Amino acid sequence: MKFRHAVARLCRVTTIHRHLASFLLLATSLLWWGCGSSSKDPVDYVDPFNGTDFFGHTFPGATLPYGMVQLSPDHDVKGWTYAAGYTYADSSIMGFSHTHFSGVGMTTGGDILLMPIVGDKVQTSAGTKENPDAGYRSRYDKKDEVAKPGYYSVFLKDPKVKAELTATTRVGVHRYTFPKARKATILMDIGHEIGGNATSGDSFVKMVNDSTLEGYKDANGTMVYFVAKFSRPFEYYGTWDNDYITPESAEGYWPYKTEEKGLNIGYFVGYSTKKGDQVTVKVAISHVSVEGARKNLQAEVPHWDFDKVKNDARESWNEELKRVAVKTNDEAQKEIFYTALYRSLLSQYTGQDVDGQYMGMDHKIHKAQNYSFFTSFSCWDTYRSQHPLLALVAPQHVNDFVKSIGAKTQEFGWLPAQHFRNTYRPSMVGDHLIPVVVDAYFKGYRDWDIEALYAAMRRKALESPPANIPASAGRAGLTDYISLGYAPCDRTTESVPNTMELAYDDWCIARLAEALGKKDDAAMFYRRAQNYRNVYDASTQFMRPRRANGAWLEALGNNQQAIDSVGEHHYYRYFDPLLVGRRPNRHYTESNAWQYLWSVQHDASGLIKLLGGNQAFAERLDTFFNMDASITPPKYVGVVGTIGQYVHGNQPSHHVAYLYNYAAQPWKTQYWVREVLKRFYRTGPAGLCGNEDMGSLSSWYLMSSMGLYSVTPGSSQYVIASPLFDEVSFGVKEGKTFKIITHNNSDKNRYIQSATLNGKPFDRSWIDHSEIMAGGELVFEMGDQPNKTWATGKTSVPYSQSL
């Protein structure tokens, strides 16, 4: 420290003491360290490799916040392991494609792949990881791979090419540095697709001039149009079709052919290169038209300056990330925090072109007027943490999310459920675009047509879809849910969460109906919000599968588990509280009875009463966290990140540690949330405990590390845990800032002793969104022992319907 101060003094007197010049020249590096360096920017803490190992299903490539393009390397396209195209353990690359999802359990994306190769042979298939030489795939070393927000690079060992990637919102930019080669080729594989293209339609590519390719890809019903411009005119070129190999053309490619149409087609262009020659390629995409892609390219990258795009991408990320500031001496925690914020901000994808046009769910072209249109809502995951987080730290986008939902509803003719790339497909249980909308409304975001969206919610909650809408777009088991008050297990797959999650969705509708003055609707939906009680079995104290005749599904006991069938419906014959099981037979969604017991976010007090009161409820929670983590076979890949039966790698458990607050034991919430933060969030590729699920794991970390969590989206309350940092601050309305400050904080000192809000005593385990938006300071005094009197009074407990 004394030496550092001495160096600083030297810096200050340099202009006076010229006789020190020779010494300063010798000590240049030390002087830079002492007086020329600056603190790291938030963007410098982000590790895009985080989550690329252990099935986090993240990707390390180049993208912008809310980008349409996610330009990233692909290792493989087959199997759940490669849902993002990349897994850190692999060591060979197929190429670089332009669309990826950050943590999903499905396999899709990977559109428009480019790959540089060197050598006389043009190979039109990728080959295998076991034998990269069988195709255009290349080996690489991890030491030669770099990923930063908005930038990725790798040295491809086989062609000896350095590949660099960067991006704007709608354009991916490649820069390839070649060795000396008689034949240096860039491949464009349009048949390449994560998950395979068995259900895709034909693609098309043509050469427009000696440096431009254009075309489209039908990717499982999602159209991806593209324009690719190359910085050098082609010296040779051609097409291929891997589905058309004849005795006359064993390779299946055609030199100097200008266009191709088919499923597994591609284009190659090439050059002779000197060592160090660079070729830059700009690839713009659109979901509307080739003309839209042209406009996107011209608007976003009219030049050939790769480094400008790279630097602009870095600055775009830094501007978004610095909206939230953290203070801590723990550099590793800063890395985890800003990486989680990075993941949270890239998981909602822009869908419209620069002129506002987008492809609607009716497969017609529409224009977003004065808002940004977003294509994908993985809402079973993201309603819980990501959307509530963005309501705090990215408020400029919240109205756009809801406007997008409104536009989809109008164009589809029905309120859709979870969907990706603006294409509806059957997906997860529940109807969770509803809490996304209702949560935004009660947090003050109302620049959209609430009456139209309310009418769509109400219709879907009461009716089956019309004939022109797929039946799967309706609420599963709706007729029984209305007439019986629950979905029966002998008629509905995942019947228990189907009942529980629809009850929560109905509570959201009731809240909105009440706010809009629709008293009769509010009363009806509040009654339906209590339907969770109809699957509660007091004899076992579980939410339990129930038949249409009202009988509980028989307990497993000493029986051998079997599968029953009613027509095309199949289900496990016996109730086993530790069984997760497999679709289509299971009774719970990716969870078991222990894990779904707590999914009554809107009425925790009602659940507490069912389980025997505060003490009995807390003891049941204690058992949940301390019991054996095993489940009944068959094993399930989503049971990861376990503490007892708590499963942090899957969303139904995410709110459970916060429920102690409702039972007047908030110190246990403080303990267990800190345990989850410590155990399941790390630096490095293996830093996530499970599937990122479009930012939901990262958003949980962001909110929980702040000490806040939205247990019940649709209310405006955040439930309080134990803030991880010395200080977190973010801007709110009208230029104000909200700060969460802790004193005497450490891993050991995780218990809240007392708190103040803007200098006044604060003795409750929740805070309202309006209080945060007003700005100010929430200050916690921390200690190593629980304060069992703080926030335990009746008025200290967060909202429940039954209170």
N, C-alpha and C positions, 0 to 999 in steps of 0.2 A: 504493500500500500504506500509506504514512504517513497519507493521508487516511482510509482505512478504519479504521485504528487510532484516529484522532481521533474519528471518528463513534461507534465503540464506546465510547470514554470518555464521550462526551456521553450515551449511553444509560444508563450506569451512574450518573451523577450527576444525572439529571433530577429525581428527587424532592427533592434537597437544594437545587439551584440553580434555584429557581422563577423567578428573573429571566431565565432563558434560554427561558421558555415561548414568547415571541413568535418568537424565532429558530427554535425547534424546529418551530413551526407552519409557518413558511416552508419548512423543510427536511424536511417530512414524508416525501416520497418517498425522500430520501437516507437518512433514519434507518431507514425500513422496510427498505431494502436492507442497511443496516449491521447492524441488530440484531434485526429482526423476521422476516427470512426464514429458511427452513429448507432443508435439502438435499432434492433431488428423491427421491421414492419410486421404487422399481423400475417401478411402473405408468406413471410419467410418461415413461419412456424408450421405451415401446412405440409403434410406428407401424403401425397396422392396414392402411395403404395399401401397406406393403412387400410386394412380390411381385404386386401387381395389374397390373403392366405386364410385357411380355416373356413372356407365357404362364406366369407363375408360378401362375396359376389360384387365387390366394387371394381372399378377399372382405373388405371393410372394415367390415362391419356389426357389430351388437351380439350378443354371445353370452357365456356364462360358461364357465369351465373345465369340460370334459366335458359341455357343454350339449346338450340335445335340440333346442333352438331356436337357429337361426342366422339372425337377422333382418337382412336386408341388401338393398341396392338391386340391381335387375336392369337391365342395359343391353340385353340380348338373350338369346334362348334357343336360337339355332340355331348349330351348328358348334362345333368343338373350342375355338375362341378363347373361347367363353362357357361353359366347363365350370363356372365358379363364378358365372355370370350377369353378371359385372362385368369390365370391362377399363378401365384408367385412361385410355386415350386417348379414350374416348367422352364425349359431352357431353349426352346426354339419357337420362332414366330412365323405365322402364316402370312401376315401382312397387316395393313392398317386400314380399318373400316370406320365409317363415319357416324354410326348410331349405336349407342349402348345404353343400358339401364343400370343405375347404381343400386345394386342390391335388390334383385327380385328372384323369386323362386321359379320363374318361367324362363324359357329359352327363346329369345327373339332379338331382333336387331342385327347388327353386323353388316349393314348395307354398304355397298360400293367399296370394295377392298382394293387398295393399291399395294404393290410390292415391287421393289427394284431387284433385278437379278443381273448377273454378269456371266457371259459365256455364249458359245455358239448355239446351244440347244435352247429353244423356247419351250418351257414346260408350262402346261396349262392347268395342272392340278397341284394341290398343295403338298402331296406326299403325307407321310405320317411322322409322329413324334419319334417312333422307333427307327424310322429310316428317312430322315429329312432329305437325303439325296434323291429320293424317288419323286420329288416334286420341287416346287419353288420355295418351300419353307427354308428358313435359315436358322442355324444355331447362333447363340449369343451368350456372353458372359454377364452376370449380374453387375459386375463392377463397371461395365460399359453402358449401363442403363440409368437414365436420369429422368425424374418426374417432378415437375413443379406446377403450381396452378397455371393453366394455360399453355404448358410446354411439356413435351416429352421428347427424349432422344435415346437412340440405341445404336451401337455399332453391330451391324450384321456381319458375322464372321465369314460366311460362305461367299457372298459376293464382294466382301470387303467394302461395304457401303455404310456410311454414316447416315442414318435416317433421323430427321427432326420433324416434329409436328407442332403446329400451333393452330389457333382457331379464333374466329369471331363468332357472333351468335349463329350465323347460318352458313359459314364458310370454313372448311378445313383447309389448312395450308401445309404442304409437305415441302421439305427441302432435302434432296438426296445428294450427297457428296460422293462421287464415284472414283474408283481407281482408274489407271490407264487400262482401256479395254477396247478391243475391236468392236465388241457388241455389248452395249449396256442397254438393258431393256427395262421398261416400266410396264408392269401388268395391271390391268383393271379387271378384276374378277367380279362380275355382276351376279353370278349364281351363288356366290358365297353368302351364307346366312346362318346366324347362330340358331341352333336347333334344327337346321336343315330346311329345305325349301319344298318339301313334298306337297304342301298345300298352297304354294305360291303360284302365281300366274306367270305368263311370259314377261321377259324383259327385252329391252331394245337399246342398242347403242349405234351411233353413227359418227363418222368423222365429218365435222363441219368445214374445217380448213386444216392447214398443215400443223396446227398447234392446239386444236380444240376438239373435244369429244362431247357429245350430248346424248341423253337418253332417259330411260326410266326403269324402275324395278317395281314389280308387283310383289310386295313382301307380305304374304298372308292377308291380302286384302288392303294393306296400307300402301299407297302409291308413294314412291320416293323418286322424284325427278331430279336430274343432276346436270350440271355443266362443269366440265373440267378443262381448264386452260393450262398449257405447259409453257414454260419460259423459253424453250427452244423449239424450233420447227422440227418435226419428225424427219429422221433420215430413212427410216423404214417403219412399217406398221402392218397390222393385220388383225383378223378376228379369229375367235374359236368358238366351237360348240361341242362340249364334252359329251353330249347325247347323240352326236352324229359322227361316229367313227366308222369308216368303211375300209375295205381292202385297199382302195386307191389312196386313202388319206388316213393312215394309221394314227397320226397325231391329232386329227380332228381340227386342224386350224388352216386358215387361208391367208397367205401373205397378200398385202396390198388390196384387201377387200375393205370397202368403206363402211359397211354397216352389217349388223347381225341382229337376229331376233330369235328368242328361245328361252329355255329355263336356265341351263347351265352354260351361259355364254360369257365371253369376255373380249377384251381388246388388248393388243400389245403395241407399244410404240418404242422406238429405240434410236440410239446414237452411237457413234464412236466417241470415246472420251479420253482426255488426257488426265493424268493424276490431279485430283483436286477439282475437276470440273463439277459444277453444281447445276442441278435441274430443280426448279421450283414448280410445284403444281398447286393450283387453286381449284378446289372442288366445292361448288355451292350446291345446296340441296333445297328442295321445295316439296311440299305435299300437294301443291296445286297444279303446277305445270312447269315445263322446261322454261317457258318465258319467265315464270316466277323465279326460277333458279338464276336466270340471267340477270334479272333485276337485283336479286340478293347479292350476286357477285359484284356487280357494278357499284352498288351502294356501299358495300362493306369492305371490299378489297380491290379498288380500282388500280392499284400499283403492284409492284413486284418486290416490295421491301419486307422480307420475311421477319427481320429483326424488329421492325416497327410493329407488326402484328403481335409478335411475341411480347414486346414491352407494353403495348396497349392492353393485352390480355392480363398481364401481371397487374397493371394499374387498375383495371376493372375489378379484379378480385380484391385488391387491397382496399379499394373504396367501399366495397360491400362488407368486407371483414372488419374494417375499423369502426363500423357502426357499433360494435360491442367491444369494450375495453376491459381487460382483466388485469389485476395486480396480484402478483405472487412471485416468490423467489424460486419457485419450482419450475424450471424450464420445460421439463417433461410434461407437466400438467398444462402449460401453455400450448405445447404442441398438440396434445390430445384435444384441448378446447378448440383451437382454431381449425384443426382438421375436421372436427365434428361440425363446426359451423360451415366450413367449406362443403361438406357432404350434404348438409341440410339445405344449402342454397342452390345446389345443382340438380336437385331431384324433381323439380317442377319444370317441364320443358315447354319452351315457346313453340307455338304451332303456326303462327301466321307469317307470311312473307313481309318484306319491308313496306309493301303497299297496303298491308292490312288484310290481304286475302288469305283465306284458309279453306281447307276441305272439311265440310260439315259432316255430322253423323248421318245425314241424308244423302251423302256422296255428291253433294252439290257445292259449288263455290260460293262462299259468303265473305263478307268483309267486316272485320272488327272495327267499329267506329269509336275511336278515342279510348281504346283499352287494348291490353295484350291478351291474346287468346292462348290458353294452355290446353294441351292435348291429353294428358294422362293424369288420372286420379286413382292412385293405389290406396283407396280411402279406408279399407279395413285396417291398414297399417297406419296411415298418415293422419287420420282424424284425431288420434290419441295424443300425439306429441308434435308432429311437424307443423300442422296448421296452427295450433295454439302458439307455438314458438314464433312462427312468421307473423302472427298478429302482434307480437311484441317487437321483433327486431327487423321486420321487413314490411311495415304497414302499407307501403306504397303499392304492394301487389295484392293485398287481400281482396279489395273490390274486384280486381281483374279475375281472380280465381272464381268468385261467385258469378260474375258476369259470364264467364266461360261456361259454368254449369247451367246458367239460364239459357244460353245459346244452344247448348247441346240438347237440353230438354225440349226446346221449341223445334229444333231440326229433327230430332229423333222421334218426336211425338210422344215422349214418355220420359219420366225421370230415370236416367240410367243409374246403374250401380257402378262398382269398380270397373275401370276400363283403361286401356292403354292405346296411345296413338290415335285417339278419337274413333276407335273401333270397338263396339260393344261385343264382349264375349262373356259367357257364364263364368262367374268367378267366386268370390268369397261370400260367406254368410252375412246377413244383415243388409241395411239400406243406408250406408254411411256417408253418402253425399249430404244427407240431411243434417247431421251434426256439424259438418263443415260450414254449411249455410247458416244454421241457427247460431252457432258459436260466433261467427262473424257479425251477425245481426246484433247480438247482445253485447258485443264489444264495440259497437258504434259504427260498424262499416255497413252503410246502407245505400250506396250509390248504385242501386239496381232495382229491378221490379220485384218487390217482395210478394205482392199479391199473386203474380203469375207463378212464382216458385212455390208459394204456399199451396196454391190450387193443385200443382203437380204432385206435391208431397201427399196431400190429402187423397187425391185420386189413387195413387199407387198404394196407399195404406188401406184402401177400401175395395179396390177393384183388381181384377186380372187384366193383363194387357189386351188391347184390341187385337184383332186378327192379323193386322199388318206388322205387329211387334212380336218378336220371339217370346214364347211363354216363359222361357228362362229369365227374361228381363223382369218378371214380376216377383213378388215376395213368395218364397217357397212356403208351402203349407198355409197360405193365407186363409183359405176357407175354414180350415180347422182352427187356426189361430183365432179367428173371429168367433166361431160358433162354440168351440170348446175352451178357449182361453189359453191354448198351448198347441204346439205342433207335435203330433203323435209320432213316436219312433217307428211304428210299423207302416208309416206313410211318408215320412220326411227324413231325408238324410241330415245328420248333424242336428237332430231335433231339439236338443237342449239349448245349445247356443242360438239356434234359430228363434226359439221363444224368447230367450233372455235379451238378445241383441235387438230384436224387434220391439221389445218392451221399452228398451232405452231409446230407440229411434222414435217411438210413439210419445215418450216423455218430451223429446225435443219438439215434436210437432205441437204437443199440448202447450208448451211454453210459448211457442210462436203464436198459436191461436189466441192464447190469453192476451198477449201483447197487442194483437191486432183487433181485439175486442170481439172475438168469435167465441162467446161463452159456452155455447152448446158443444162446439167442437172441442174446446179445451177440456170440458168435463168428460167427454167421451174418451179422449186420448189419455187423460190422466188416469182414468179407470184402466185402460188397456196397459198403461205403464206398470201396473201392478201384476201383470200376467206372469212375471217371473215367479210369483208365489205358487203358481199352479204346477210348476215342476220341482218344487221343494218338497222333499220327503222328510218329515220330522223324525221318523224312526231311524234313518241313517244320517240325517243332517247333511244331505247332499242334494244338489240339483240333479234330478235323476230322470232317465228316459221313462216315458209313460205311453202306454198303448192308447189307441183311439177309444177303447171301451172304458178308459179311466184307470185301468190296473197298472201298477208299477211294473216295469220290466223285471223279471225274476233275477234275484241275486245269483252270482256265480256259485258261491258256496263250494261244494265238492264236485260240481259239474265240469264237464269238459266244454270249453267255449266252442260255439258253432255259429253258423250263419244261416239265418232264415230268409225266405224270399216271399214277397207278396207281389205277384206280377213281375215287373222289372225293378222293383225296389228290393234292396238287400240290406240286412242289418245284423249286427251281433245279437245273438240270442239272449245273452245274460249280461246283467249289470255288474261291472267290475270297476270300482272307483280309481284304480291305477291303470286302466287300459286306455291308451290313446287310439291305437288301431290304425287302419288304413281306409282310405276312401275306396268304394262307396259305402262301406259297411259301418263306419264309425258313428258314434252318437255325439261326439264333441269335435269341435273344429281345431285340429292340430294340438289338442290338449286332452286332459282327462278330467274326471269329476272333481278332483282336488283343485286343479288349476282353474276350472270354470266356476267353482263355488262363489267366487268373489266378484263376478262380472255383473254387479248391480250398481254401476257407477252413479246412477241418478238417485239411488235410495239406499245408501249405506246404512242409515239408521234403521230402515225397515229390515234389512238383512241382519243387523245386530239383534233386533228383537226376535227374529226367527231363531237365531242361534243361542238365545238365552240371556241377552244383556251384555253390557260392556265387558265385564270380566271374562265371561265364557267365550265371548267373541275374540278377545285378545289372546286367550289361552289356545283357541283353535288356530289363530294366526301363528302363535308360537310353535305349535305342532307342525304347521305347514312349512315353516322355515327350518325346523330342526329334524324333521323325519328323514328317512332314507330317500335318496334321489331316484331309486329304481322305479321303472314302470313295468307293467305286465307286457310280455312279448305279444305281437312283434314290436321290435324296437322302431323308434321313429327319429328321423334325422333332425327334426326341429327341436328335440329335447337337448338343448345345449345351454351352457351358462347357468348351471343349476346351483341352488342353495336349498337343500331339502327338495320339496316339490315345486319351489319357485323356479321358473324357467325364463331367464332374461332374454334368451335368444328367440322368444316368441311373444307376440304382443299381448295376449290375454293376461299375462302376469304383470305387465308394466306398471299398473296402478296399485298393486296389492300392498306394497310396503307402506304406502301412504294411508292405508285404511286404519292404522292405529290411531291416527289423529281423530277419527270419528268416534273412537271408543275411549277418548280422554287419556290416551297413553302416547302422546306425541314423541316422547323420548325414544320409543322403540322405532318409530318412523325415522328419526334422526340416525339411529344406529344402523338400521338395515339399508337405508338409501346410501349411506357412506360405504357400507360393505359392497354394495353392487358397483358403485363408482370405482372402488379400489380393485375389485377382483376382475371385472369384465371389460375395462377400458385401459388399453396399454398403447405405448408407442410401437411403431413398426408394422410390418405387413400383417402380423397375427394379432393386431390390436383390437379386433372386434370378436365377440363371442358367438356370433351367428350371422344370419343373413341380414344385411343392412336394411332391406325392405324400404327402398326409396326414401332414405333419410330418417326413418323412424328410430333406429337405434341411436344414431347421432343426435337427433333432436331430443330424445330422452336424456342423453348425457348433458346437452346444453342446458336444458331447463333444470334438471336435478342438481347440476353443479352450481347453478344460481341459487338453489334452495327452493325452487318453485316447481309445481307440476299441476297440469290441468287434468285432474281426475275425472271431471265431468264436463267435457266440452258441450256447450249449450247453456251452461251457467257462466257467469263472468268471474268466477273465483279461481284462484290458484292456491293449492294446498302447500304448506310450508314444510320443508325438511331441514337439512343442515347444509348451509352454503359451504362450498369447497374452497373458495378463494378469499383473499383478504378484501378484495373489492371487485365488483362487476358493475359496469355502468353502460347505459345505452340511451340514445336520444328517444324522446317521446314527442308528443304533440307540441306545436308552437315553440319549437326550439328548446324545450325543457329536457332535462336529463333525470333519469332515475338511477339511483345507486343502491346497491346492496353491499353493506359493509360488515365485516366481522372483526371483532377484537379478541385477541388471545386464541386464535384459531390454529388447529393442527389436526393431524390424524387422530391423536389421542383426545384432543379437546373438541369433540364432535357434538357435544350436547349444548343446546341453547339454555343459557341461564336467565337471560332477560332480553328485552328488545324495545326499541323505540322507533316510531315512525314520525319523521320530521320533528324530532325532539320530544315527542309525547309518548308516554308508556304504551306499549303494544303487547296485548296479552291474548292473542288468538292465533290459531294455527292455519289461518288463511288470509289472503289479501285479495281485494277486488281489482279487476282490470282498470277501473276508473281511478283508483288510488295510484296505481302505477303511472297511468297516463297524465296524471296531474303533476308528475315530477316530484323529486325530493329524495330523501334518504331513509332506507330501512336498515337499522343498525342492530346487530346481534352481539351480545356478550356471550362468549363460549367458555366451556369448562369440561373437565374430564369426568364429571359425575352427572347423572341425569338430575335435572330440576323437575321433580314430579308434581310441582304446583303450577308451572308455567303452561298457559293455554289449555287448561283442563276444565274450565267452567263451562256451563251449558251454552253460553253465548260465544264461546271460543271455538266451537265445533263447526266445521264446514257445512255447506248446504246439503240437505237430503230432502227428497219429496215428502217423507213421512214426518219431518220435524215440524 
